[in-house]
């Protein structure tokens, strides 16, 4: 069974995978912060600052660089 996908399908799948991996990588670190916890619970400013000002820029820069 040979399934051939169009280039647009491959691009869409790769973009979805990139978003999933980017969000999961932004949640890795010594302080356990999950995206679900950040969105549902009212966390202190420290947790948001860690995620928004340290982890997310680090991961986005890695995505832009390609590493």
LINGIJO-V206769 format. One record per run of one state. SS is the DSSP state (helix for helix, strand for strand, loop for the rest). FROM is the first residue (numbers start at 1). TO is the last residue. If there is no record, write none. Layout:
BEGIN
ss=SS from=FROM to=TO
ss=SS from=FROM to=TO
END
This chain:
BEGIN
ss=loop from=1 to=6
ss=helix from=7 to=26
ss=loop from=27 to=34
ss=helix from=35 to=40
ss=loop from=41 to=44
ss=helix from=45 to=65
ss=loop from=66 to=67
END
